[in-house]
Amino acid sequence: MEVNNTTSKVMTILDENSKLPVIINETAEEGLLIENNNSTLCKVAYLPSETKAVEGNIVITSNITSNPDVLVPSGIIVGFIEKIEYEKINLSKTAYIRPAVDFTKIKKVQVLVK
């Protein structure tokens, strides 16, 4: 199936408009996956300040969302935590995630239609 780029936009987790609910697999803590300003890493924002997450933990998708336009099945591996930083502004922690997929080498995709 070919995607017509004039009418459709393929979005990855590194896209600046991407905001997906995720869970740290080992701790069951929820966060929001967002882009990281043109970096090859993305980040999970709004983790609790007392998070038990550590480097190497797996980040997976969650279907916990109040946005009816977001259609993401739960349990898809997004990536792995590379580092965690404390955010003084919102008193939470942010995890920097190495994506599980090299987006430059993708040959096939699955499109979810609501």
N, CA, C and O atoms as CSV, one atom per row, in Angstrom:
chain,resi,resn,atom,element,x,y,z
A,1,MET,N,N,0.835,-1.171,0.000
A,1,MET,CA,C,0.000,0.000,0.000
A,1,MET,C,C,0.885,1.240,0.000
A,1,MET,O,O,1.804,1.347,0.811
A,2,GLU,N,N,0.621,2.152,-0.879
A,2,GLU,CA,C,1.412,3.365,-0.988
A,2,GLU,C,C,0.673,4.518,-0.323
A,2,GLU,O,O,-0.540,4.659,-0.478
A,3,VAL,N,N,1.402,5.335,0.410
A,3,VAL,CA,C,0.799,6.479,1.086
A,3,VAL,C,C,1.011,7.711,0.237
A,3,VAL,O,O,2.135,8.011,-0.166
A,4,ASN,N,N,-0.062,8.422,-0.035
A,4,ASN,CA,C,0.019,9.671,-0.781
A,4,ASN,C,C,0.344,10.773,0.215
A,4,ASN,O,O,-0.505,11.145,1.026
A,5,ASN,N,N,1.571,11.302,0.163
A,5,ASN,CA,C,2.018,12.290,1.136
A,5,ASN,C,C,1.311,13.630,1.026
A,5,ASN,O,O,1.450,14.462,1.923
A,6,THR,N,N,0.569,13.864,-0.025
A,6,THR,CA,C,-0.143,15.135,-0.136
A,6,THR,C,C,-1.413,15.138,0.701
A,6,THR,O,O,-1.917,16.205,1.051
A,7,THR,N,N,-1.936,13.963,1.028
A,7,THR,CA,C,-3.166,13.917,1.809
A,7,THR,C,C,-2.996,13.246,3.160
A,7,THR,O,O,-3.849,13.400,4.034
A,8,SER,N,N,-1.914,12.505,3.349
A,8,SER,CA,C,-1.704,11.778,4.594
A,8,SER,C,C,-0.356,12.147,5.179
A,8,SER,O,O,0.585,12.476,4.456
A,9,LYS,N,N,-0.277,12.087,6.482
A,9,LYS,CA,C,0.991,12.340,7.151
A,9,LYS,C,C,1.336,11.124,7.982
A,9,LYS,O,O,0.539,10.675,8.806
A,10,VAL,N,N,2.520,10.596,7.764
A,10,VAL,CA,C,3.014,9.497,8.562
A,10,VAL,C,C,3.733,10.114,9.751
A,10,VAL,O,O,4.649,10.918,9.577
A,11,MET,N,N,3.326,9.745,10.946
A,11,MET,CA,C,3.905,10.321,12.151
A,11,MET,C,C,4.621,9.241,12.946
A,11,MET,O,O,4.078,8.160,13.175
A,12,THR,N,N,5.847,9.546,13.365
A,12,THR,CA,C,6.587,8.639,14.233
A,12,THR,C,C,6.596,9.214,15.643
A,12,THR,O,O,6.107,10.320,15.873
A,13,ILE,N,N,7.149,8.467,16.574
A,13,ILE,CA,C,7.233,8.954,17.948
A,13,ILE,C,C,8.205,10.113,18.079
A,13,ILE,O,O,8.218,10.784,19.111
A,14,LEU,N,N,9.024,10.368,17.058
A,14,LEU,CA,C,9.951,11.491,17.096
A,14,LEU,C,C,9.327,12.764,16.540
A,14,LEU,O,O,9.959,13.820,16.582
A,15,ASP,N,N,8.104,12.692,16.020
A,15,ASP,CA,C,7.420,13.853,15.453
A,15,ASP,C,C,7.059,14.851,16.551
A,15,ASP,O,O,6.657,14.459,17.647
A,16,GLU,N,N,7.206,16.145,16.252
A,16,GLU,CA,C,6.916,17.179,17.260
A,16,GLU,C,C,5.452,17.207,17.682
A,16,GLU,O,O,5.137,17.740,18.746
A,17,ASN,N,N,4.557,16.653,16.885
A,17,ASN,CA,C,3.138,16.618,17.231
A,17,ASN,C,C,2.727,15.325,17.922
A,17,ASN,O,O,1.570,15.166,18.310
A,18,SER,N,N,3.662,14.413,18.074
A,18,SER,CA,C,3.361,13.128,18.688
A,18,SER,C,C,3.265,13.268,20.203
A,18,SER,O,O,4.204,13.727,20.854
A,19,LYS,N,N,2.143,12.876,20.747
A,19,LYS,CA,C,1.938,12.859,22.200
A,19,LYS,C,C,1.141,11.595,22.520
A,19,LYS,O,O,-0.078,11.553,22.352
A,20,LEU,N,N,1.841,10.586,22.976
A,20,LEU,CA,C,1.211,9.292,23.197
A,20,LEU,C,C,1.294,8.880,24.662
A,20,LEU,O,O,2.333,9.056,25.297
A,21,PRO,N,N,0.203,8.331,25.202
A,21,PRO,CA,C,0.263,7.805,26.563
A,21,PRO,C,C,1.081,6.517,26.585
A,21,PRO,O,O,0.893,5.629,25.753
A,22,VAL,N,N,1.993,6.434,27.555
A,22,VAL,CA,C,2.852,5.255,27.672
A,22,VAL,C,C,2.946,4.834,29.133
A,22,VAL,O,O,2.547,5.565,30.040
A,23,ILE,N,N,3.482,3.640,29.332
A,23,ILE,CA,C,3.705,3.091,30.670
A,23,ILE,C,C,5.125,2.538,30.717
A,23,ILE,O,O,5.603,1.940,29.753
A,24,ILE,N,N,5.789,2.746,31.844
A,24,ILE,CA,C,7.074,2.085,32.070
A,24,ILE,C,C,6.742,0.642,32.446
A,24,ILE,O,O,6.078,0.403,33.454
A,25,ASN,N,N,7.189,-0.298,31.661
A,25,ASN,CA,C,6.796,-1.699,31.825
A,25,ASN,C,C,7.102,-2.243,33.222
A,25,ASN,O,O,6.260,-2.913,33.820
A,26,GLU,N,N,8.279,-1.965,33.739
A,26,GLU,CA,C,8.704,-2.552,35.009
A,26,GLU,C,C,8.045,-1.922,36.236
A,26,GLU,O,O,7.960,-2.559,37.285
A,27,THR,N,N,7.576,-0.670,36.115
A,27,THR,CA,C,7.025,0.030,37.282
A,27,THR,C,C,5.539,0.349,37.162
A,27,THR,O,O,4.911,0.741,38.146
A,28,ALA,N,N,4.972,0.187,35.973
A,28,ALA,CA,C,3.565,0.512,35.686
A,28,ALA,C,C,3.255,1.993,35.888
A,28,ALA,O,O,2.097,2.357,36.093
A,29,GLU,N,N,4.273,2.847,35.832
A,29,GLU,CA,C,4.060,4.282,35.961
A,29,GLU,C,C,3.724,4.876,34.599
A,29,GLU,O,O,4.324,4.523,33.584
A,30,GLU,N,N,2.755,5.780,34.598
A,30,GLU,CA,C,2.270,6.384,33.361
A,30,GLU,C,C,3.011,7.671,33.053
A,30,GLU,O,O,3.451,8.382,33.957
A,31,GLY,N,N,3.144,7.963,31.771
A,31,GLY,CA,C,3.744,9.202,31.322
A,31,GLY,C,C,3.229,9.543,29.940
A,31,GLY,O,O,2.401,8.828,29.374
A,32,LEU,N,N,3.727,10.641,29.407
A,32,LEU,CA,C,3.324,11.091,28.084
A,32,LEU,C,C,4.563,11.161,27.202
A,32,LEU,O,O,5.500,11.906,27.489
A,33,LEU,N,N,4.559,10.380,26.128
A,33,LEU,CA,C,5.682,10.354,25.200
A,33,LEU,C,C,5.590,11.564,24.289
A,33,LEU,O,O,4.578,11.766,23.618
A,34,ILE,N,N,6.652,12.375,24.263
A,34,ILE,CA,C,6.683,13.576,23.417
A,34,ILE,C,C,8.018,13.635,22.693
A,34,ILE,O,O,8.970,12.946,23.060
A,35,GLU,N,N,8.075,14.471,21.658
A,35,GLU,CA,C,9.317,14.612,20.900
A,35,GLU,C,C,10.362,15.331,21.727
A,35,GLU,O,O,10.066,15.858,22.800
A,36,ASN,N,N,11.593,15.351,21.220
A,36,ASN,CA,C,12.701,15.937,21.967
A,36,ASN,C,C,13.511,16.881,21.085
A,36,ASN,O,O,14.731,16.742,20.991
A,37,ASN,N,N,12.859,17.825,20.446
A,37,ASN,CA,C,13.540,18.870,19.667
A,37,ASN,C,C,14.594,18.345,18.698
A,37,ASN,O,O,15.778,18.653,18.837
A,38,ASN,N,N,14.173,17.567,17.735
A,38,ASN,CA,C,15.029,17.062,16.654
A,38,ASN,C,C,16.147,16.128,17.119
A,38,ASN,O,O,17.130,15.941,16.403
A,39,SER,N,N,16.011,15.556,18.279
A,39,SER,CA,C,16.986,14.590,18.770
A,39,SER,C,C,16.589,13.197,18.294
A,39,SER,O,O,15.449,12.975,17.885
A,40,THR,N,N,17.515,12.281,18.348
A,40,THR,CA,C,17.179,10.895,18.024
A,40,THR,C,C,16.516,10.212,19.206
A,40,THR,O,O,16.005,9.099,19.076
A,41,LEU,N,N,16.521,10.876,20.365
A,41,LEU,CA,C,15.812,10.369,21.536
A,41,LEU,C,C,14.472,11.074,21.626
A,41,LEU,O,O,14.324,12.198,21.148
A,42,CYS,N,N,13.503,10.424,22.233
A,42,CYS,CA,C,12.253,11.095,22.574
A,42,CYS,C,C,12.166,11.075,24.092
A,42,CYS,O,O,13.035,10.503,24.752
A,43,LYS,N,N,11.152,11.678,24.644
A,43,LYS,CA,C,11.089,11.685,26.093
A,43,LYS,C,C,9.711,11.359,26.614
A,43,LYS,O,O,8.696,11.591,25.957
A,44,VAL,N,N,9.707,10.810,27.820
A,44,VAL,CA,C,8.479,10.539,28.544
A,44,VAL,C,C,8.416,11.571,29.660
A,44,VAL,O,O,9.225,11.560,30.589
A,45,ALA,N,N,7.438,12.462,29.548
A,45,ALA,CA,C,7.281,13.527,30.533
A,45,ALA,C,C,6.254,13.118,31.583
A,45,ALA,O,O,5.471,12.188,31.392
A,46,TYR,N,N,6.284,13.844,32.695
A,46,TYR,CA,C,5.308,13.729,33.779
A,46,TYR,C,C,5.365,12.417,34.553
A,46,TYR,O,O,4.353,11.954,35.079
A,47,LEU,N,N,6.553,11.821,34.619
A,47,LEU,CA,C,6.706,10.672,35.519
A,47,LEU,C,C,6.708,11.193,36.950
A,47,LEU,O,O,7.146,12.319,37.188
A,48,PRO,N,N,6.234,10.412,37.897
A,48,PRO,CA,C,6.234,10.867,39.292
A,48,PRO,C,C,7.653,11.206,39.753
A,48,PRO,O,O,8.619,10.580,39.317
A,49,SER,N,N,7.770,12.197,40.632
A,49,SER,CA,C,9.101,12.575,41.125
A,49,SER,C,C,9.759,11.443,41.904
A,49,SER,O,O,10.984,11.392,42.009
A,50,GLU,N,N,8.957,10.539,42.449
A,50,GLU,CA,C,9.494,9.391,43.183
A,50,GLU,C,C,9.492,8.115,42.322
A,50,GLU,O,O,9.392,7.007,42.849
A,51,THR,N,N,9.602,8.280,41.015
A,51,THR,CA,C,9.568,7.142,40.096
A,51,THR,C,C,10.595,6.075,40.462
A,51,THR,O,O,11.683,6.379,40.952
A,52,LYS,N,N,10.235,4.850,40.219
A,52,LYS,CA,C,11.132,3.714,40.432
A,52,LYS,C,C,11.809,3.297,39.121
A,52,LYS,O,O,12.612,2.364,39.099
A,53,ALA,N,N,11.477,3.998,38.030
A,53,ALA,CA,C,12.049,3.677,36.719
A,53,ALA,C,C,13.564,3.922,36.733
A,53,ALA,O,O,14.062,4.834,37.393
A,54,VAL,N,N,14.272,3.078,35.984
A,54,VAL,CA,C,15.730,3.193,35.885
A,54,VAL,C,C,16.153,2.998,34.433
A,54,VAL,O,O,15.366,2.558,33.595
A,55,GLU,N,N,17.402,3.332,34.154
A,55,GLU,CA,C,17.942,3.128,32.818
A,55,GLU,C,C,17.773,1.679,32.396
A,55,GLU,O,O,17.997,0.758,33.182
A,56,GLY,N,N,17.371,1.489,31.136
A,56,GLY,CA,C,17.183,0.144,30.602
A,56,GLY,C,C,15.750,-0.352,30.673
A,56,GLY,O,O,15.401,-1.320,29.997
A,57,ASN,N,N,14.898,0.302,31.491
A,57,ASN,CA,C,13.485,-0.104,31.557
A,57,ASN,C,C,12.823,0.065,30.197
A,57,ASN,O,O,13.196,0.937,29.412
A,58,ILE,N,N,11.846,-0.773,29.936
A,58,ILE,CA,C,11.111,-0.773,28.675
A,58,ILE,C,C,9.915,0.163,28.782
A,58,ILE,O,O,9.211,0.174,29.792
A,59,VAL,N,N,9.692,0.955,27.722
A,59,VAL,CA,C,8.536,1.844,27.645
A,59,VAL,C,C,7.583,1.267,26.602
A,59,VAL,O,O,7.988,0.976,25.477
A,60,ILE,N,N,6.298,1.101,26.986
A,60,ILE,CA,C,5.302,0.532,26.083
A,60,ILE,C,C,4.109,1.483,25.951
A,60,ILE,O,O,3.876,2.337,26.807
A,61,THR,N,N,3.371,1.315,24.870
A,61,THR,CA,C,2.189,2.149,24.662
A,61,THR,C,C,1.092,1.764,25.640
A,61,THR,O,O,1.029,0.644,26.147
A,62,SER,N,N,0.236,2.739,25.880
A,62,SER,CA,C,-0.911,2.553,26.756
A,62,SER,C,C,-2.127,3.106,26.040
A,62,SER,O,O,-2.015,4.081,25.297
A,63,ASN,N,N,-3.268,2.513,26.247
A,63,ASN,CA,C,-4.473,3.076,25.641
A,63,ASN,C,C,-5.216,3.956,26.629
A,63,ASN,O,O,-6.398,4.242,26.438
A,64,ILE,N,N,-4.532,4.392,27.692
A,64,ILE,CA,C,-5.128,5.289,28.681
A,64,ILE,C,C,-5.077,6.705,28.125
A,64,ILE,O,O,-4.019,7.334,28.136
A,65,THR,N,N,-6.187,7.208,27.649
A,65,THR,CA,C,-6.235,8.558,27.100
A,65,THR,C,C,-7.661,9.077,27.128
A,65,THR,O,O,-8.622,8.313,27.040
A,66,SER,N,N,-7.777,10.382,27.251
A,66,SER,CA,C,-9.101,11.002,27.187
A,66,SER,C,C,-9.347,11.602,25.817
A,66,SER,O,O,-10.409,12.173,25.570
A,67,ASN,N,N,-8.368,11.478,24.916
A,67,ASN,CA,C,-8.496,12.021,23.575
A,67,ASN,C,C,-9.054,10.941,22.645
A,67,ASN,O,O,-8.375,9.947,22.387
A,68,PRO,N,N,-10.281,11.118,22.138
A,68,PRO,CA,C,-10.886,10.084,21.284
A,68,PRO,C,C,-10.204,9.946,19.925
A,68,PRO,O,O,-10.441,8.968,19.216
A,69,ASP,N,N,-9.355,10.916,19.548
A,69,ASP,CA,C,-8.655,10.845,18.269
A,69,ASP,C,C,-7.382,10.011,18.334
A,69,ASP,O,O,-6.800,9.693,17.298
A,70,VAL,N,N,-6.943,9.651,19.544
A,70,VAL,CA,C,-5.736,8.849,19.694
A,70,VAL,C,C,-6.124,7.382,19.689
A,70,VAL,O,O,-6.862,6.921,20.561
A,71,LEU,N,N,-5.630,6.661,18.715
A,71,LEU,CA,C,-5.935,5.240,18.588
A,71,LEU,C,C,-4.620,4.466,18.570
A,71,LEU,O,O,-4.017,4.268,17.515
A,72,VAL,N,N,-4.190,4.039,19.737
A,72,VAL,CA,C,-2.936,3.304,19.861
A,72,VAL,C,C,-3.190,2.093,20.737
A,72,VAL,O,O,-3.594,2.239,21.891
A,73,PRO,N,N,-2.963,0.911,20.212
A,73,PRO,CA,C,-3.126,-0.280,21.043
A,73,PRO,C,C,-2.107,-0.285,22.180
A,73,PRO,O,O,-1.010,0.254,22.034
A,74,SER,N,N,-2.457,-0.876,23.283
A,74,SER,CA,C,-1.517,-0.956,24.399
A,74,SER,C,C,-0.542,-2.101,24.187
A,74,SER,O,O,-0.827,-3.059,23.468
A,75,GLY,N,N,0.615,-1.982,24.828
A,75,GLY,CA,C,1.581,-3.075,24.828
A,75,GLY,C,C,2.611,-3.069,23.727
A,75,GLY,O,O,3.391,-4.017,23.630
A,76,ILE,N,N,2.656,-2.034,22.881
A,76,ILE,CA,C,3.675,-1.971,21.827
A,76,ILE,C,C,4.945,-1.369,22.424
A,76,ILE,O,O,4.893,-0.316,23.060
A,77,ILE,N,N,6.065,-2.021,22.224
A,77,ILE,CA,C,7.329,-1.502,22.755
A,77,ILE,C,C,7.718,-0.247,21.989
A,77,ILE,O,O,7.832,-0.256,20.763
A,78,VAL,N,N,7.920,0.832,22.738
A,78,VAL,CA,C,8.308,2.117,22.164
A,78,VAL,C,C,9.831,2.251,22.185
A,78,VAL,O,O,10.440,2.654,21.194
A,79,GLY,N,N,10.429,1.916,23.301
A,79,GLY,CA,C,11.874,2.050,23.417
A,79,GLY,C,C,12.352,1.739,24.817
A,79,GLY,O,O,11.652,1.109,25.610
A,80,PHE,N,N,13.574,2.198,25.108
A,80,PHE,CA,C,14.245,1.875,26.354
A,80,PHE,C,C,14.777,3.151,27.002
A,80,PHE,O,O,15.291,4.033,26.313
A,81,ILE,N,N,14.653,3.248,28.314
A,81,ILE,CA,C,15.108,4.444,29.025
A,81,ILE,C,C,16.628,4.531,28.971
A,81,ILE,O,O,17.332,3.581,29.312
A,82,GLU,N,N,17.124,5.697,28.533
A,82,GLU,CA,C,18.571,5.953,28.518
A,82,GLU,C,C,19.009,6.769,29.723
A,82,GLU,O,O,20.084,6.534,30.276
A,83,LYS,N,N,18.178,7.733,30.136
A,83,LYS,CA,C,18.498,8.528,31.322
A,83,LYS,C,C,17.219,9.152,31.860
A,83,LYS,O,O,16.219,9.267,31.151
A,84,ILE,N,N,17.270,9.553,33.123
A,84,ILE,CA,C,16.116,10.179,33.782
A,84,ILE,C,C,16.597,11.460,34.446
A,84,ILE,O,O,17.637,11.483,35.104
A,85,GLU,N,N,15.821,12.530,34.262
A,85,GLU,CA,C,16.171,13.822,34.855
A,85,GLU,C,C,14.994,14.379,35.639
A,85,GLU,O,O,13.835,14.150,35.292
A,86,TYR,N,N,15.305,15.107,36.690
A,86,TYR,CA,C,14.282,15.778,37.498
A,86,TYR,C,C,13.923,17.103,36.836
A,86,TYR,O,O,14.813,17.848,36.426
A,87,GLU,N,N,12.632,17.404,36.726
A,87,GLU,CA,C,12.140,18.654,36.150
A,87,GLU,C,C,11.670,19.553,37.285
A,87,GLU,O,O,10.611,19.320,37.867
A,88,LYS,N,N,12.451,20.575,37.599
A,88,LYS,CA,C,12.108,21.471,38.706
A,88,LYS,C,C,10.816,22.240,38.442
A,88,LYS,O,O,10.077,22.555,39.374
A,89,ILE,N,N,10.546,22.537,37.189
A,89,ILE,CA,C,9.384,23.356,36.850
A,89,ILE,C,C,8.072,22.686,37.252
A,89,ILE,O,O,7.204,23.327,37.845
A,90,ASN,N,N,7.923,21.400,36.933
A,90,ASN,CA,C,6.661,20.721,37.245
A,90,ASN,C,C,6.811,19.624,38.303
A,90,ASN,O,O,5.908,18.808,38.486
A,91,LEU,N,N,7.952,19.607,38.995
A,91,LEU,CA,C,8.190,18.670,40.098
A,91,LEU,C,C,7.963,17.209,39.713
A,91,LEU,O,O,7.437,16.422,40.499
A,92,SER,N,N,8.362,16.867,38.512
A,92,SER,CA,C,8.246,15.493,38.046
A,92,SER,C,C,9.578,15.087,37.432
A,92,SER,O,O,10.540,15.854,37.449
A,93,LYS,N,N,9.625,13.883,36.893
A,93,LYS,CA,C,10.833,13.427,36.211
A,93,LYS,C,C,10.525,13.171,34.743
A,93,LYS,O,O,9.394,12.858,34.371
A,94,THR,N,N,11.547,13.311,33.929
A,94,THR,CA,C,11.457,13.051,32.504
A,94,THR,C,C,12.460,11.965,32.155
A,94,THR,O,O,13.623,12.031,32.553
A,95,ALA,N,N,12.007,10.968,31.412
A,95,ALA,CA,C,12.890,9.890,30.959
A,95,ALA,C,C,13.183,10.089,29.480
A,95,ALA,O,O,12.278,10.354,28.689
A,96,TYR,N,N,14.443,9.961,29.114
A,96,TYR,CA,C,14.848,10.051,27.713
A,96,TYR,C,C,14.916,8.640,27.157
A,96,TYR,O,O,15.548,7.756,27.735
A,97,ILE,N,N,14.253,8.445,26.023
A,97,ILE,CA,C,14.004,7.113,25.479
A,97,ILE,C,C,14.724,6.915,24.145
A,97,ILE,O,O,14.630,7.744,23.240
A,98,ARG,N,N,15.446,5.792,24.047
A,98,ARG,CA,C,16.014,5.374,22.764
A,98,ARG,C,C,14.940,4.533,22.080
A,98,ARG,O,O,14.570,3.480,22.598
A,99,PRO,N,N,14.423,4.980,20.908
A,99,PRO,CA,C,13.372,4.201,20.240
A,99,PRO,C,C,13.818,2.775,19.937
A,99,PRO,O,O,14.990,2.522,19.657
A,100,ALA,N,N,12.876,1.860,19.996
A,100,ALA,CA,C,13.152,0.451,19.724
A,100,ALA,C,C,13.345,0.197,18.231
A,100,ALA,O,O,13.816,-0.868,17.833
A,101,VAL,N,N,12.981,1.175,17.411
A,101,VAL,CA,C,13.016,1.024,15.961
A,101,VAL,C,C,13.928,2.086,15.345
A,101,VAL,O,O,13.911,3.243,15.766
A,102,ASP,N,N,14.714,1.695,14.358
A,102,ASP,CA,C,15.486,2.654,13.571
A,102,ASP,C,C,14.581,3.103,12.424
A,102,ASP,O,O,14.370,2.358,11.467
A,103,PHE,N,N,14.053,4.313,12.523
A,103,PHE,CA,C,13.064,4.788,11.564
A,103,PHE,C,C,13.622,4.963,10.156
A,103,PHE,O,O,12.851,5.056,9.201
A,104,THR,N,N,14.930,5.011,10.008
A,104,THR,CA,C,15.521,5.142,8.674
A,104,THR,C,C,15.525,3.815,7.918
A,104,THR,O,O,15.785,3.788,6.715
A,105,LYS,N,N,15.238,2.710,8.619
A,105,LYS,CA,C,15.289,1.390,7.986
A,105,LYS,C,C,13.927,0.709,7.872
A,105,LYS,O,O,13.855,-0.475,7.542
A,106,ILE,N,N,12.847,1.443,8.141
A,106,ILE,CA,C,11.518,0.853,8.070
A,106,ILE,C,C,11.124,0.600,6.616
A,106,ILE,O,O,11.263,1.478,5.764
A,107,LYS,N,N,10.635,-0.601,6.343
A,107,LYS,CA,C,10.190,-0.943,4.996
A,107,LYS,C,C,8.694,-1.205,4.929
A,107,LYS,O,O,8.070,-1.013,3.885
A,108,LYS,N,N,8.115,-1.647,6.051
A,108,LYS,CA,C,6.679,-1.928,6.093
A,108,LYS,C,C,6.090,-1.284,7.335
A,108,LYS,O,O,6.738,-1.231,8.380
A,109,VAL,N,N,4.874,-0.800,7.224
A,109,VAL,CA,C,4.174,-0.217,8.370
A,109,VAL,C,C,2.752,-0.755,8.403
A,109,VAL,O,O,2.227,-1.241,7.401
A,110,GLN,N,N,2.146,-0.657,9.568
A,110,GLN,CA,C,0.740,-0.995,9.713
A,110,GLN,C,C,0.005,0.294,10.035
A,110,GLN,O,O,0.411,1.045,10.923
A,111,VAL,N,N,-1.062,0.543,9.322
A,111,VAL,CA,C,-1.837,1.769,9.519
A,111,VAL,C,C,-3.091,1.425,10.284
A,111,VAL,O,O,-3.836,0.527,9.890
A,112,LEU,N,N,-3.334,2.134,11.379
A,112,LEU,CA,C,-4.537,1.935,12.191
A,112,LEU,C,C,-5.553,2.987,11.793
A,112,LEU,O,O,-5.248,4.180,11.793
A,113,VAL,N,N,-6.745,2.559,11.457
A,113,VAL,CA,C,-7.800,3.475,11.048
A,113,VAL,C,C,-8.930,3.383,12.043
A,113,VAL,O,O,-9.393,2.296,12.389
A,114,LYS,N,N,-9.361,4.532,12.493
A,114,LYS,CA,C,-10.446,4.565,13.477
A,114,LYS,C,C,-11.776,4.506,12.770
A,114,LYS,O,O,-12.821,4.522,13.420
